[in-house]
Amino acid sequence: MKNEERLRKEIYKKVTEFYSLTKNSNVFIPGETYVNYAGRVYDSRELINLVDAALDFWLTAGRYAAEFEAKLAEFLGAGYCLLTNSGSSANLLAVTALTSPLLKERRLRPGDEVITTACGFPTTLNPIIQNGLVPVFVDVSLGNYNIQAERIERAITGKTRAVVIAHTLGNPADLDTITRLCGKHKLWFIEDNCDALGSKYNGRFTGTFGDIATCSFYPAHHLTMGEGGALLTSNPLLRRIILSFRDWGRDCWCEPGKDNTCGKRFTQKFGGLPYGYDHKYVYSHIGYNLKVTDLQASIGVAQLKKLPGFIKSRQRNFSLLKKSLVKYEKFLLLPEVSEGATPAWFGFPILVRKEAPFTRNHIVNYLENRKIATRMLFGGNLIRQPAYKDSVFKTAGKLANTDAVMERLFWIGVYPGIDMKRIKYMKSIFGTFFSGK
């Protein structure tokens, strides 16, 4: 063991040297260096963890996964954290968990209605459709681009069973109203927190208000594992159900490589199976295999230590950009923060006003041609996307603001890789665009 420990330390030292030799230069050349909208920010510690996990050769979830789950749950104040292979898988597991027979009369069944928005990322919506549920779309507010919480109650019918919303670009939705309505009408509430890790509402982290919340650790997000995601819940039964759906649908809750945690592996009766059938091969749900690897989790453990600094950098960059763009509010609607919200911004949304003497395409092309990355607000109005032309859904009123987002909104980056030189360049390019307008 001493030789192994010595060798590992030697390897870590070489990894640090390797990182120093190969890390990307942060030299910024205005007009030549691309200002990305997002990206991974890391140092030698992520590489050391990754190599350490590789030396263990424990290729499924292991010690790093357990450490990450415990520390993220502690950081956010959630009861449980469960890792999965992506934020999209996390959303799939969150909605699918609510269909479990273990929830008895509260389980979701095909044809039940789920209130959500058509403004956002497709894999917030897709699990609703994939589970045979009917999405009911409520419009968003311009400025914060979150669901119009005051319109949710009018969308509730005798078939409504859940509300699924994302905090748009890290800006928390009206959680007071949403949680009150969900409690009043006994609705499940799922928070898609993939773009909002580290955001707070009334001093409490988003991702802890819903029955289930989801996170994404794709490179564009607040911290990265490359690919990866997580679910958060404080409900022990929901935790058990999520684990089952994530791990093939099995009834057994043994950790990988463990046997007989319950002490009753061969002494139980399940369904039509013979008495004593091996509990490790009893399936209580029609599930998936959506586990994470310890290689991914090892990167996440190093990233998690940087998360508070990442959050501050995003908030700083957002503030600097907003301060510089206020002078152009005649042409642009700048982002608005809901009362009580403290966002850990994912991006800086900008809506081109109808009366502006230019279009979104005009300003987007101007920025892109000068090496400033832009993005649309994901799918815009999802019901206008070709993928959903045959889907069954309902709309609770018109989606005029959702259409406005689709037609006139874009966003730019605020991620920690954007330093003061890049901020200064972004401000100057906006300045030249608006000169004379």
Secondary structure by P-SEA (a helix, b strand, c coil): caaaaaaaaaaaaaaaaaaaaccccccccccccccccccccccaaaaaaaaaaaaaccccccaaaaaaaaaaaaaaccccccccccaaaaaaaaaaaaaccccccccccccbbbbbbccccccccaaaaaacbbbbbbbbbccccccccccccccccccccccccccccccccaaaaaaaaaaaabbbbbbccccccccccccccccccccbbbbbcccccccccccccccccccaaaaaaaaaaacccccccccccccccccccccccccccccccccccccccccccccccaaaaaaaaaaaaaaaaaaaaaaaaaaaaaaaacccccccccccccccccccccbbbbbbcccccccaaaaaaaaaaaccccccccccccccccccccccccccccaaaaaaaacbbbbbbbcccccaaaaaaaaaaaaaaaccc
